[in-house]
Amino acid sequence: MTALGHLQRGGVPSPTDRLLATRLGTLCAEAIDKGKYGVMVAVRGQKCTLVPLEKVAGRRKTVPLDHAWIRSARLVGTCFGD
């Protein structure tokens, strides 16, 4: 199986990618097991947490154009269409 995000990035999942996926996936499974629906799993700081969908649905959270992530992405040739 190929994860599109890793294919686009040009590599296999890193240990950090795998750990994050495991943390998010297990919290999701726990939420389902406890009957908690209408939530999404998010990372806040160093913790994974459940966030009610009504707090995030229809909202847009953008990354400022001068953010370090954007600068780094541009340095390696990522195109944002602008």
N, CA, C and O atoms as a GROMACS GRO file, in nm:
protein
  328
    1MET      N    1   0.084  -0.118   0.000
    1MET     CA    2   0.000   0.000   0.000
    1MET      C    3   0.088   0.124   0.000
    1MET      O    4   0.193   0.126   0.065
    2THR      N    5   0.046   0.226  -0.072
    2THR     CA    6   0.120   0.352  -0.078
    2THR      C    7   0.034   0.463  -0.023
    2THR      O    8  -0.081   0.480  -0.063
    3ALA      N    9   0.091   0.540   0.069
    3ALA     CA   10   0.021   0.658   0.122
    3ALA      C   11   0.053   0.774   0.029
    3ALA      O   12   0.170   0.808   0.010
    4LEU      N   13  -0.049   0.835  -0.028
    4LEU     CA   14  -0.030   0.940  -0.127
    4LEU      C   15   0.058   1.052  -0.074
    4LEU      O   16   0.145   1.102  -0.146
    5GLY      N   17   0.038   1.092   0.051
    5GLY     CA   18   0.119   1.200   0.107
    5GLY      C   19   0.267   1.169   0.105
    5GLY      O   20   0.348   1.258   0.079
    6HIS      N   21   0.302   1.044   0.131
    6HIS     CA   22   0.443   1.005   0.130
    6HIS      C   23   0.495   0.996  -0.012
    6HIS      O   24   0.611   1.028  -0.037
    7LEU      N   25   0.412   0.953  -0.104
    7LEU     CA   26   0.451   0.947  -0.244
    7LEU      C   27   0.478   1.089  -0.295
    7LEU      O   28   0.577   1.112  -0.365
    8GLN      N   29   0.391   1.183  -0.261
    8GLN     CA   30   0.408   1.321  -0.304
    8GLN      C   31   0.534   1.382  -0.244
    8GLN      O   32   0.603   1.460  -0.308
    9ARG      N   33   0.562   1.346  -0.119
    9ARG     CA   34   0.679   1.398  -0.052
    9ARG      C   35   0.805   1.332  -0.102
    9ARG      O   36   0.915   1.386  -0.087
   10GLY      N   37   0.791   1.216  -0.161
   10GLY     CA   38   0.906   1.148  -0.217
   10GLY      C   39   0.973   1.050  -0.124
   10GLY      O   40   1.095   1.031  -0.131
   11GLY      N   41   0.899   0.987  -0.037
   11GLY     CA   42   0.964   0.890   0.050
   11GLY      C   43   0.866   0.805   0.127
   11GLY      O   44   0.744   0.819   0.115
   12VAL      N   45   0.922   0.718   0.206
   12VAL     CA   46   0.841   0.631   0.291
   12VAL      C   47   0.810   0.703   0.421
   12VAL      O   48   0.879   0.800   0.455
   13PRO      N   49   0.710   0.658   0.495
   13PRO     CA   50   0.680   0.722   0.623
   13PRO      C   51   0.800   0.713   0.718
   13PRO      O   52   0.867   0.611   0.728
   14SER      N   53   0.824   0.823   0.786
   14SER     CA   54   0.932   0.825   0.885
   14SER      C   55   0.881   0.764   1.015
   14SER      O   56   0.761   0.745   1.031
   15PRO      N   57   0.970   0.732   1.108
   15PRO     CA   58   0.924   0.684   1.240
   15PRO      C   59   0.828   0.783   1.306
   15PRO      O   60   0.734   0.742   1.373
   16THR      N   61   0.852   0.912   1.288
   16THR     CA   62   0.763   1.013   1.346
   16THR      C   63   0.625   1.005   1.284
   16THR      O   64   0.525   1.014   1.355
   17ASP      N   65   0.617   0.987   1.151
   17ASP     CA   66   0.489   0.970   1.083
   17ASP      C   67   0.414   0.851   1.138
   17ASP      O   68   0.294   0.859   1.165
   18ARG      N   69   0.484   0.741   1.155
   18ARG     CA   70   0.422   0.617   1.203
   18ARG      C   71   0.373   0.633   1.347
   18ARG      O   72   0.265   0.585   1.382
   19LEU      N   73   0.452   0.699   1.430
   19LEU     CA   74   0.412   0.720   1.569
   19LEU      C   75   0.288   0.810   1.576
   19LEU      O   76   0.195   0.782   1.652
   20LEU      N   77   0.287   0.917   1.499
   20LEU     CA   78   0.172   1.007   1.498
   20LEU      C   79   0.047   0.933   1.452
   20LEU      O   80  -0.060   0.948   1.512
   21ALA      N   81   0.059   0.855   1.346
   21ALA     CA   82  -0.056   0.779   1.296
   21ALA      C   83  -0.106   0.681   1.401
   21ALA      O   84  -0.227   0.663   1.416
   22THR      N   85  -0.016   0.619   1.473
   22THR     CA   86  -0.056   0.526   1.579
   22THR      C   87  -0.127   0.598   1.692
   22THR      O   88  -0.230   0.552   1.740
   23ARG      N   89  -0.073   0.711   1.733
   23ARG     CA   90  -0.135   0.788   1.842
   23ARG      C   91  -0.274   0.836   1.803
   23ARG      O   92  -0.368   0.823   1.881
   24LEU      N   93  -0.288   0.892   1.682
   24LEU     CA   94  -0.418   0.941   1.638
   24LEU      C   95  -0.517   0.825   1.619
   24LEU      O   96  -0.633   0.835   1.658
   25GLY      N   97  -0.469   0.718   1.559
   25GLY     CA   98  -0.556   0.603   1.533
   25GLY      C   99  -0.606   0.536   1.660
   25GLY      O  100  -0.723   0.498   1.668
   26THR      N  101  -0.519   0.522   1.759
   26THR     CA  102  -0.564   0.457   1.883
   26THR      C  103  -0.662   0.545   1.958
   26THR      O  104  -0.758   0.494   2.017
   27LEU      N  105  -0.642   0.677   1.958
   27LEU     CA  106  -0.739   0.765   2.024
   27LEU      C  107  -0.873   0.760   1.952
   27LEU      O  108  -0.978   0.761   2.016
   28CYS      N  109  -0.869   0.753   1.820
   28CYS     CA  110  -0.992   0.742   1.741
   28CYS      C  111  -1.066   0.612   1.776
   28CYS      O  112  -1.187   0.613   1.797
   29ALA      N  113  -0.992   0.502   1.782
   29ALA     CA  114  -1.054   0.373   1.816
   29ALA      C  115  -1.112   0.375   1.957
   29ALA      O  116  -1.220   0.320   1.980
   30GLU      N  117  -1.042   0.438   2.051
   30GLU     CA  118  -1.094   0.450   2.188
   30GLU      C  119  -1.223   0.531   2.190
   30GLU      O  120  -1.318   0.496   2.260
   31ALA      N  121  -1.227   0.639   2.112
   31ALA     CA  122  -1.348   0.723   2.107
   31ALA      C  123  -1.466   0.642   2.054
   31ALA      O  124  -1.576   0.649   2.109
   32ILE      N  125  -1.444   0.567   1.948
   32ILE     CA  126  -1.551   0.484   1.891
   32ILE      C  127  -1.596   0.380   1.992
   32ILE      O  128  -1.716   0.357   2.009
   33ASP      N  129  -1.499   0.318   2.060
   33ASP     CA  130  -1.531   0.216   2.160
   33ASP      C  131  -1.617   0.273   2.273
   33ASP      O  132  -1.701   0.203   2.329
   34LYS      N  133  -1.595   0.400   2.306
   34LYS     CA  134  -1.670   0.465   2.414
   34LYS      C  135  -1.798   0.532   2.363
   34LYS      O  136  -1.870   0.596   2.440
   35GLY      N  137  -1.826   0.518   2.233
   35GLY     CA  138  -1.947   0.577   2.177
   35GLY      C  139  -1.939   0.726   2.157
   35GLY      O  140  -2.042   0.793   2.149
   36LYS      N  141  -1.819   0.781   2.148
   36LYS     CA  142  -1.802   0.925   2.127
   36LYS      C  143  -1.793   0.951   1.977
   36LYS      O  144  -1.693   0.918   1.912
   37TYR      N  145  -1.898   1.010   1.924
   37TYR     CA  146  -1.904   1.041   1.780
   37TYR      C  147  -1.917   1.192   1.763
   37TYR      O  148  -1.940   1.264   1.860
   38GLY      N  149  -1.902   1.238   1.642
   38GLY     CA  150  -1.913   1.382   1.616
   38GLY      C  151  -1.791   1.458   1.664
   38GLY      O  152  -1.799   1.576   1.696
   39VAL      N  153  -1.678   1.388   1.669
   39VAL     CA  154  -1.553   1.450   1.711
   39VAL      C  155  -1.444   1.418   1.610
   39VAL      O  156  -1.455   1.325   1.530
   40MET      N  157  -1.338   1.497   1.615
   40MET     CA  158  -1.219   1.466   1.538
   40MET      C  159  -1.102   1.454   1.633
   40MET      O  160  -1.105   1.507   1.744
   41VAL      N  161  -1.000   1.383   1.590
   41VAL     CA  162  -0.880   1.368   1.671
   41VAL      C  163  -0.782   1.475   1.626
   41VAL      O  164  -0.758   1.493   1.507
   42ALA      N  165  -0.724   1.545   1.723
   42ALA     CA  166  -0.631   1.653   1.691
   42ALA      C  167  -0.509   1.645   1.781
   42ALA      O  168  -0.511   1.581   1.887
   43VAL      N  169  -0.404   1.710   1.738
   43VAL     CA  170  -0.283   1.722   1.819
   43VAL      C  171  -0.279   1.865   1.870
   43VAL      O  172  -0.285   1.961   1.792
   44ARG      N  173  -0.267   1.878   2.001
   44ARG     CA  174  -0.252   2.010   2.064
   44ARG      C  175  -0.129   2.002   2.152
   44ARG      O  176  -0.128   1.934   2.254
   45GLY      N  177  -0.026   2.073   2.111
   45GLY     CA  178   0.101   2.064   2.183
   45GLY      C  179   0.157   1.924   2.167
   45GLY      O  180   0.180   1.879   2.055
   46GLN      N  181   0.179   1.856   2.278
   46GLN     CA  182   0.232   1.720   2.275
   46GLN      C  183   0.123   1.616   2.296
   46GLN      O  184   0.153   1.496   2.300
   47LYS      N  185  -0.003   1.658   2.308
   47LYS     CA  186  -0.112   1.565   2.338
   47LYS      C  187  -0.209   1.551   2.223
   47LYS      O  188  -0.231   1.645   2.146
   48CYS      N  189  -0.267   1.433   2.212
   48CYS     CA  190  -0.376   1.409   2.119
   48CYS      C  191  -0.506   1.427   2.196
   48CYS      O  192  -0.517   1.384   2.311
   49THR      N  193  -0.602   1.490   2.133
   49THR     CA  194  -0.727   1.520   2.201
   49THR      C  195  -0.844   1.509   2.105
   49THR      O  196  -0.826   1.512   1.983
   50LEU      N  197  -0.964   1.495   2.160
   50LEU     CA  198  -1.086   1.493   2.079
   50LEU      C  199  -1.144   1.634   2.076
   50LEU      O  200  -1.150   1.701   2.178
   51VAL      N  201  -1.185   1.677   1.958
   51VAL     CA  202  -1.243   1.810   1.940
   51VAL      C  203  -1.380   1.793   1.877
   51VAL      O  204  -1.392   1.729   1.772
   52PRO      N  205  -1.485   1.849   1.939
   52PRO     CA  206  -1.619   1.840   1.879
   52PRO      C  207  -1.620   1.904   1.739
   52PRO      O  208  -1.565   2.011   1.719
   53LEU      N  209  -1.684   1.835   1.645
   53LEU     CA  210  -1.686   1.885   1.507
   53LEU      C  211  -1.751   2.022   1.495
   53LEU      O  212  -1.712   2.101   1.408
   54GLU      N  213  -1.848   2.053   1.580
   54GLU     CA  214  -1.912   2.185   1.569
   54GLU      C  215  -1.814   2.299   1.601
   54GLU      O  216  -1.840   2.414   1.566
   55LYS      N  217  -1.704   2.268   1.667
   55LYS     CA  218  -1.604   2.372   1.694
   55LYS      C  219  -1.513   2.398   1.575
   55LYS      O  220  -1.446   2.501   1.569
   56VAL      N  221  -1.509   2.305   1.479
   56VAL     CA  222  -1.417   2.320   1.366
   56VAL      C  223  -1.486   2.320   1.230
   56VAL      O  224  -1.429   2.372   1.134
   57ALA      N  225  -1.604   2.265   1.220
   57ALA     CA  226  -1.673   2.255   1.090
   57ALA      C  227  -1.703   2.394   1.035
   57ALA      O  228  -1.753   2.481   1.107
   58GLY      N  229  -1.672   2.413   0.910
   58GLY     CA  230  -1.701   2.540   0.844
   58GLY      C  231  -1.601   2.649   0.874
   58GLY      O  232  -1.616   2.761   0.826
   59ARG      N  233  -1.498   2.618   0.952
   59ARG     CA  234  -1.396   2.717   0.984
   59ARG      C  235  -1.270   2.685   0.906
   59ARG      O  236  -1.243   2.570   0.871
   60ARG      N  237  -1.195   2.786   0.879
   60ARG     CA  238  -1.071   2.768   0.805
   60ARG      C  239  -0.956   2.813   0.896
   60ARG      O  240  -0.958   2.922   0.951
   61LYS      N  241  -0.858   2.727   0.909
   61LYS     CA  242  -0.738   2.761   0.984
   61LYS      C  243  -0.623   2.764   0.886
   61LYS      O  244  -0.589   2.661   0.827
   62THR      N  245  -0.565   2.879   0.867
   62THR     CA  246  -0.459   2.894   0.768
   62THR      C  247  -0.323   2.908   0.835
   62THR      O  248  -0.313   2.943   0.953
   63VAL      N  249  -0.221   2.880   0.759
   63VAL     CA  250  -0.084   2.900   0.805
   63VAL      C  251  -0.037   3.033   0.747
   63VAL      O  252  -0.045   3.052   0.625
   64PRO      N  253   0.012   3.125   0.830
   64PRO     CA  254   0.058   3.253   0.778
   64PRO      C  255   0.168   3.234   0.673
   64PRO      O  256   0.252   3.145   0.687
   65LEU      N  257   0.166   3.317   0.570
   65LEU     CA  258   0.262   3.303   0.460
   65LEU      C  259   0.407   3.320   0.505
   65LEU      O  260   0.498   3.275   0.436
   66ASP      N  261   0.429   3.386   0.619
   66ASP     CA  262   0.566   3.403   0.668
   66ASP      C  263   0.605   3.297   0.772
   66ASP      O  264   0.709   3.309   0.836
   67HIS      N  265   0.522   3.194   0.787
   67HIS     CA  266   0.548   3.087   0.884
   67HIS      C  267   0.670   3.005   0.839
   67HIS      O  268   0.695   2.990   0.719
   68ALA      N  269   0.744   2.953   0.936
   68ALA     CA  270   0.864   2.874   0.907
   68ALA      C  271   0.833   2.754   0.818
   68ALA      O  272   0.916   2.718   0.734
   69TRP      N  273   0.717   2.691   0.833
   69TRP     CA  274   0.680   2.577   0.750
   69TRP      C  275   0.671   2.618   0.602
   69TRP      O  276   0.717   2.546   0.514
   70ILE      N  277   0.611   2.733   0.578
   70ILE     CA  278   0.595   2.782   0.441
   70ILE      C  279   0.732   2.816   0.383
   70ILE      O  280   0.763   2.779   0.269
   71ARG      N  281   0.813   2.886   0.460
   71ARG     CA  282   0.948   2.921   0.412
   71ARG      C  283   1.027   2.796   0.380
   71ARG      O  284   1.092   2.789   0.275
   72SER      N  285   1.023   2.697   0.466
   72SER     CA  286   1.097   2.572   0.443
   72SER      C  287   1.046   2.500   0.319
   72SER      O  288   1.124   2.450   0.238
   73ALA      N  289   0.915   2.494   0.304
   73ALA     CA  290   0.856   2.427   0.188
   73ALA      C  291   0.899   2.495   0.058
   73ALA      O  292   0.932   2.429  -0.040
   74ARG      N  293   0.899   2.627   0.058
   74ARG     CA  294   0.941   2.699  -0.062
   74ARG      C  295   1.088   2.675  -0.093
   74ARG      O  296   1.126   2.667  -0.210
   75LEU      N  297   1.171   2.664   0.011
   75LEU     CA  298   1.315   2.641  -0.010
   75LEU      C  299   1.343   2.506  -0.077
   75LEU      O  300   1.444   2.492  -0.146
   76VAL      N  301   1.255   2.409  -0.058
   76VAL     CA  302   1.275   2.279  -0.122
   76VAL      C  303   1.192   2.266  -0.250
   76VAL      O  304   1.180   2.156  -0.306
   77GLY      N  305   1.134   2.377  -0.296
   77GLY     CA  306   1.066   2.378  -0.424
   77GLY      C  307   0.918   2.349  -0.423
   77GLY      O  308   0.860   2.327  -0.529
   78THR      N  309   0.854   2.349  -0.306
   78THR     CA  310   0.709   2.326  -0.300
   78THR      C  311   0.638   2.447  -0.360
   78THR      O  312   0.669   2.561  -0.327
   79CYS      N  313   0.543   2.420  -0.447
   79CYS     CA  314   0.464   2.526  -0.511
   79CYS      C  315   0.328   2.534  -0.445
   79CYS      O  316   0.259   2.434  -0.428
   80PHE      N  317   0.289   2.655  -0.407
   80PHE     CA  318   0.158   2.677  -0.345
   80PHE      C  319   0.060   2.740  -0.443
   80PHE      O  320  -0.049   2.781  -0.404
   81GLY      N  321   0.098   2.748  -0.570
   81GLY     CA  322   0.009   2.797  -0.672
   81GLY      C  323   0.001   2.948  -0.681
   81GLY      O  324  -0.087   3.001  -0.748
   82ASP      N  325   0.091   3.016  -0.615
   82ASP     CA  326   0.087   3.164  -0.621
   82ASP      C  327   0.200   3.222  -0.700
   82ASP      O  328   0.210   3.344  -0.714
   0.00000   0.00000   0.00000
